[in-house]
Amino acid sequence: MADYSEFFIAAQRASRALATVAPATIDALLRDLADALLAHTDFLLSENEKDLARMPATDPRHDRLRLTPERLAAIADDLRSVAALPSPLGIVLSEKGLPNGLQLKKVRVPLGVVGIIYEARPNVTIDSLALCLKTGNACLLKGGSDAAASNVALIEVAGPVLLRHGLPLAAATLLPPERAATEALLLAVGYVDVVIPRGSQGLINYVRENARVPVIETGAGVVHTYFDETGDLATGAAIVANAKTRRVSVCNSLDCLLLNQSRLPDLPALVAPLAAAQVQLFADAPAHAALAGHYPADLLAAATEAHFGTEFLDYKLAIKTVPDLDAALDHIARHGSRHSEAIISEDVAHIDTFLQVVDAAAVYANASTAFTDGGQFGLGAEIGISTQKLHARGPMGLEELTSYKWLVRGTGQVR
């Protein structure tokens, strides 16, 4: 295996250097980086085109890979949003004095060196850099080969900005795109404090199964919306359309509509907006019968068991008919990925039960799952959506990229 230790050692040194950088310096850096990205739009888009040319447009990852002027502007806005947020570092979580006179403070501190492994998502390069620097963490960025040209270009733009503000380039290191760098990162015990994978379930499984350093899983999103017997039809149609079609390649997009069987007559109207977006439906037998003749035949197919529990990342949606709320909860427990789940209902008791029972990072009542996003949650940006329960859960913003330590002040006490 190639030796990547020089990257890891440099990142460790950079993390120590970041410990003394003033928050105002980081905020100014992020604002300058936002300006630099916009100033280099043509360069970044031309490099992104090189990556896009190697990927078929039919690949579900193609949309995530693509940069546009609008998306670069949104990335720049996220940088400014992160800069405007208060730093979580140094916040006192608790403090107390002991009978022996020791004074204890529990304060937020950086994690240290954070590795991020991701696929065809060049926006993650800048999101990760911004959030890590704001929280005093050095980051080791391991993007996929599909986005190699885009990622290199983004770091080329970021590098001079870091140097102008007195930060070492190793504070945001882009590792080589080859697989060997991933393997080395996962084994970098003593150098890397945590690794966060962002991407397909296959990538996440690989990281979890092969890492010797701590891992925070940002899982795939197998997302359900349950339309209850009391659900408002107009509300439901708008939520389902938004959750499915706003952007199909993201992890919070809808994969399975669970329909209370009493609402089968309303199903054609509920999914009617999806036809305009050419969404292919995989419906179970009752739903298929209800849709036959009311939804384009070329977009309607019979569901198989394999369709349930699938993250489509495409204009595809499974439909499952259930007899009641309990059956919907059972289906989500069996097929969900603990990412985002929603209920559309006017029954307060059903809503409360759904919110309490469903085991997911974000659980919604009468709202689209498209809101599971760091920016939408007021976090500025996100490093990913954690689907696990240890340390962080849901959109991971600034606080989730910190740990804490105890500061103990004494006057000569011994034990």
C-alpha positions in Angstrom: 0.0 0.0 0.0 1.2 3.5 -0.8 2.3 5.6 2.1 -0.1 8.4 3.0 1.4 9.1 6.4 2.7 12.5 5.3 -0.8 13.7 4.7 -2.0 12.4 8.1 1.0 13.9 10.0 0.5 17.3 8.3 -3.2 17.2 9.1 -2.4 16.5 12.8 -0.1 19.5 12.9 -2.7 21.7 11.2 -5.3 20.7 13.8 -3.0 21.9 16.5 -2.4 25.2 14.7 -6.1 25.7 14.3 -6.6 25.6 18.1 -5.1 29.1 18.3 -6.8 30.7 15.3 -9.4 33.4 16.2 -13.0 32.7 15.1 -13.0 36.1 13.3 -10.1 34.9 11.1 -12.1 31.8 10.1 -15.2 33.8 9.4 -13.3 36.2 7.2 -11.7 33.3 5.4 -15.1 31.7 4.6 -16.4 35.0 3.2 -13.4 35.4 1.1 -13.7 31.8 -0.1 -17.3 32.5 -1.1 -16.1 35.4 -3.3 -13.3 33.3 -4.7 -15.7 30.5 -5.8 -17.8 33.0 -7.7 -14.8 34.7 -9.2 -13.6 31.3 -10.6 -17.0 30.1 -11.8 -15.9 29.5 -15.4 -12.9 27.6 -14.3 -14.8 25.4 -11.9 -17.6 24.7 -14.4 -15.1 23.7 -17.1 -13.3 21.3 -14.7 -16.7 19.9 -13.7 -17.5 19.3 -17.3 -14.5 16.9 -17.5 -16.0 14.8 -14.8 -19.5 15.0 -16.3 -18.2 13.8 -19.7 -17.0 10.6 -18.1 -20.4 9.7 -16.5 -23.5 8.7 -18.4 -26.3 11.2 -17.9 -28.6 8.3 -17.0 -26.4 7.5 -13.9 -28.3 8.6 -10.7 -25.1 10.3 -9.5 -24.9 12.6 -12.5 -27.2 15.2 -11.0 -25.2 15.2 -7.7 -21.9 15.6 -9.7 -23.1 18.5 -11.8 -22.1 22.0 -10.9 -24.0 25.0 -12.3 -23.7 28.8 -11.7 -26.7 28.5 -9.5 -25.3 25.7 -7.4 -22.0 27.5 -7.0 -23.9 30.5 -5.8 -25.7 28.3 -3.3 -22.4 26.9 -2.1 -21.1 30.4 -1.7 -24.2 31.4 0.2 -23.7 28.4 2.5 -20.2 29.6 3.2 -21.5 33.0 4.2 -24.1 31.4 6.4 -21.6 29.3 8.2 -19.4 32.4 8.7 -22.3 34.2 10.2 -23.0 31.5 12.8 -21.5 31.7 16.3 -18.6 29.4 16.9 -19.4 26.5 19.2 -15.8 26.3 20.4 -15.2 27.2 24.0 -18.9 27.2 25.0 -19.2 26.1 28.6 -21.6 23.2 28.7 -21.6 23.0 32.5 -19.5 24.1 35.4 -19.3 23.5 39.1 -17.1 23.7 42.2 -16.3 20.6 44.2 -16.1 20.6 48.0 -12.3 20.2 47.8 -12.1 23.6 46.0 -11.5 22.3 42.4 -13.4 24.3 39.8 -14.6 22.2 36.8 -15.8 23.4 33.4 -17.0 21.2 30.6 -16.3 23.0 27.3 -16.8 22.4 23.6 -13.6 21.5 21.7 -12.7 20.3 18.1 -12.8 16.6 17.3 -9.3 17.1 15.8 -8.7 15.5 12.4 -11.8 14.6 10.5 -11.8 12.4 7.4 -14.7 12.7 5.0 -15.1 10.0 2.3 -17.6 10.8 -0.4 -18.5 10.0 -4.0 -19.6 12.2 -6.9 -20.6 15.2 -4.7 -18.2 18.1 -5.3 -20.3 20.4 -3.0 -19.2 18.2 -0.1 -15.6 19.4 -0.6 -16.5 23.0 0.3 -19.2 22.1 2.9 -16.8 19.9 4.7 -13.9 22.4 4.6 -16.2 25.2 5.9 -17.7 23.2 8.8 -14.4 21.7 9.8 -12.5 25.0 9.8 -15.3 26.7 11.7 -15.0 24.1 14.4 -11.2 24.0 14.5 -10.9 20.6 12.8 -8.4 19.8 10.1 -10.1 17.8 7.4 -8.9 15.0 5.1 -11.1 15.0 2.1 -11.3 11.7 0.1 -13.5 12.3 -2.9 -14.3 9.7 -5.5 -12.6 9.4 -8.9 -15.8 10.4 -10.6 -15.4 14.0 -9.3 -11.6 14.1 -9.3 -11.3 17.1 -11.6 -14.0 19.1 -9.8 -12.5 18.4 -6.4 -9.0 19.4 -7.4 -10.3 22.6 -8.9 -12.2 23.5 -5.7 -9.1 23.0 -3.6 -7.0 24.9 -6.0 -9.3 27.9 -5.5 -9.4 27.4 -1.7 -5.7 27.0 -1.2 -4.6 30.6 -1.7 -7.5 31.8 0.5 -6.3 29.6 3.4 -2.7 30.9 3.0 -3.8 34.6 2.9 -5.4 34.1 6.2 -2.4 32.4 7.8 -3.8 28.8 7.7 -1.7 25.8 6.5 -2.8 24.1 3.4 -3.0 20.9 5.4 -6.0 22.2 7.3 -8.0 21.1 4.3 -6.2 18.2 2.5 -7.6 16.6 -0.6 -6.3 13.0 -0.7 -5.6 11.3 -4.0 -8.7 9.8 -5.6 -7.4 6.2 -5.8 -8.9 3.5 -3.6 -5.7 3.0 -1.7 -6.1 6.4 -0.1 -9.5 5.3 1.3 -7.9 2.2 2.8 -5.1 4.1 4.4 -7.5 6.7 5.8 -9.6 4.0 7.4 -6.5 2.5 9.1 -5.0 5.8 10.2 -5.2 5.0 13.9 -3.4 7.6 16.0 -3.7 10.2 13.2 -7.5 10.5 12.4 -10.0 11.1 15.1 -13.2 10.2 13.1 -14.2 9.3 9.6 -17.5 10.3 8.1 -18.7 8.5 4.9 -21.2 10.2 2.6 -22.6 8.3 -0.3 -24.2 5.0 -1.3 -25.1 2.3 1.1 -22.3 0.3 -0.5 -19.7 2.9 0.5 -21.1 3.3 4.0 -21.0 -0.5 4.5 -17.5 -0.7 3.2 -16.3 2.1 5.6 -18.1 0.6 8.6 -16.7 -2.9 8.0 -13.1 -1.9 7.2 -12.4 1.1 9.5 -10.2 0.9 12.5 -10.7 4.5 13.3 -14.1 5.7 14.7 -16.9 6.2 12.2 -20.0 8.3 12.1 -22.4 6.8 9.6 -24.3 9.2 7.4 -26.6 6.6 6.0 -28.5 6.1 2.8 -32.1 7.5 2.9 -34.9 4.9 2.3 -37.6 7.4 2.9 -41.4 6.8 3.5 -44.4 8.9 3.7 -47.6 7.4 5.2 -50.9 8.8 4.0 -53.3 8.2 6.8 -57.1 7.7 6.6 -57.6 11.3 7.8 -54.9 12.9 5.6 -55.9 16.0 3.6 -55.7 15.2 -0.1 -54.5 18.5 -1.3 -51.8 18.7 1.4 -50.8 15.1 0.7 -50.5 15.6 -3.1 -48.3 18.7 -2.6 -46.1 16.9 0.0 -45.6 13.7 -2.0 -44.8 15.7 -5.2 -42.2 17.8 -3.4 -40.6 15.0 -1.5 -40.3 12.9 -4.6 -39.5 15.4 -7.4 -37.7 18.4 -5.8 -34.4 16.7 -6.3 -34.5 12.9 -6.8 -30.7 12.3 -6.3 -30.6 13.4 -2.7 -31.0 11.2 0.4 -34.1 12.9 1.7 -36.2 12.2 -1.4 -39.2 10.0 -1.1 -38.9 6.3 -2.0 -42.1 4.7 -0.8 -45.6 6.0 -0.3 -47.5 4.0 2.3 -51.3 4.4 1.7 -54.1 3.6 4.1 -56.3 1.2 2.3 -59.4 3.3 2.9 -57.8 6.0 0.7 -57.4 3.9 -2.4 -60.1 5.9 -4.2 -58.0 9.0 -3.7 -54.8 7.5 -4.9 -55.0 8.8 -8.5 -55.4 12.4 -7.3 -52.7 11.9 -4.7 -50.1 11.0 -7.2 -51.4 12.9 -10.2 -48.7 15.6 -10.0 -46.0 12.9 -10.3 -47.1 12.1 -13.9 -46.0 15.5 -15.1 -42.5 14.7 -13.8 -42.5 11.3 -15.4 -42.2 9.4 -12.1 -42.4 5.7 -12.5 -44.6 4.0 -10.0 -44.1 0.5 -8.6 -47.5 -0.3 -7.0 -48.7 -3.3 -5.0 -51.8 -5.0 -6.3 -54.5 -2.8 -4.6 -52.7 0.4 -5.6 -52.1 -0.8 -9.1 -55.8 -1.6 -9.6 -56.7 1.8 -8.2 -54.3 3.6 -10.6 -55.0 1.5 -13.8 -56.5 3.9 -16.3 -55.8 6.9 -14.2 -52.0 7.1 -14.4 -49.9 6.7 -17.6 -49.6 3.0 -18.4 -46.0 3.3 -19.4 -45.1 4.7 -16.0 -47.1 2.2 -13.9 -45.7 -1.2 -13.0 -46.4 -3.9 -10.4 -44.2 -3.7 -7.3 -42.1 -6.6 -6.2 -40.7 -7.1 -2.7 -37.3 -5.8 -3.9 -38.9 -2.3 -4.5 -39.6 -1.9 -0.8 -36.4 -0.9 1.0 -34.8 0.5 -2.1 -33.3 4.0 -2.3 -34.1 4.9 -5.9 -32.2 8.2 -6.3 -34.3 8.5 -9.5 -37.8 9.4 -10.7 -39.2 6.2 -9.2 -41.5 5.5 -6.3 -42.9 2.4 -4.6 -46.5 2.3 -3.3 -47.6 0.0 -0.5 -51.2 -0.3 0.7 -51.5 -0.9 4.5 -54.6 -1.5 6.6 -53.7 0.8 9.5 -51.1 2.9 11.3 -49.6 -0.1 13.0 -48.9 -1.8 9.6 -47.3 1.4 8.4 -45.1 1.5 11.4 -44.1 -2.1 10.9 -43.3 -1.5 7.3 -41.0 1.5 8.1 -39.3 -0.5 10.9 -38.6 -3.3 8.5 -37.6 -1.3 5.4 -36.5 2.1 6.6 -32.9 3.3 7.0 -33.6 5.6 10.0 -33.1 8.7 7.9 -36.4 10.6 7.4 -40.0 9.5 7.7 -43.3 11.3 7.4 -47.0 11.0 8.2 -49.9 13.0 6.5 -52.8 13.0 8.9 -55.4 15.1 10.7 -55.6 12.6 13.6 -53.7 14.1 16.5 -53.4 10.7 18.2 -52.0 9.1 15.1 -49.5 11.9 14.6 -48.3 11.7 18.1 -47.9 7.9 17.9 -46.0 8.2 14.6 -43.6 10.9 16.0 -43.0 8.8 19.1 -42.6 5.4 17.6 -40.8 5.9 14.3 -37.0 5.4 14.8 -35.4 7.9 12.4 -33.2 10.9 12.6 -36.0 13.2 11.4 -39.7 12.4 11.7 -42.3 14.7 10.1 -46.0 15.3 10.5 -47.7 17.0 7.5 -44.4 18.3 5.9 -42.1 17.2 3.2 -39.0 15.1 4.0 -37.1 17.4 1.7 -36.4 19.6 4.7 -33.9 17.1 6.2 -30.9 19.4 5.4 -28.4 21.3 7.5 -29.2 24.6 5.8 -33.0 24.1 6.2 -32.5 23.2 9.9 -30.6 26.5 10.4 -27.2 24.9 10.7 -25.7 26.8 7.8 -24.5 23.6 6.0 -24.0 20.0 6.9 -21.3 17.4 6.9 -24.0 14.7 6.3 -27.1 13.2 7.8 -26.2 10.8 10.6 -28.5 7.9 10.9 -26.8 6.4 14.0 -27.5 7.3 17.6 -24.0 7.7 19.1 -22.5 11.2 19.2 -24.7 12.8 16.5 -28.0 12.2 14.8 -29.6 13.9 11.8 -28.0 16.9 9.9 -24.5 17.3 11.3 -23.7 21.0 11.6 -21.2 22.8 13.8 -22.1 21.4 17.2 -21.9 17.8 15.9 -18.3 18.4 14.8 -17.2 19.1 18.3 -16.5 17.0 21.4 -15.8 18.4 24.9 -13.2 18.3 27.6 -13.1 19.1 31.3 -11.0 22.0 32.4 -10.0 21.7 36.0 -8.5 24.5 38.0 -7.1 24.0 41.5 -5.0 25.6 44.2 -2.7 22.8 45.0 -5.2 20.0 45.8 -3.9 16.4 45.9 -5.8 13.2 46.3 
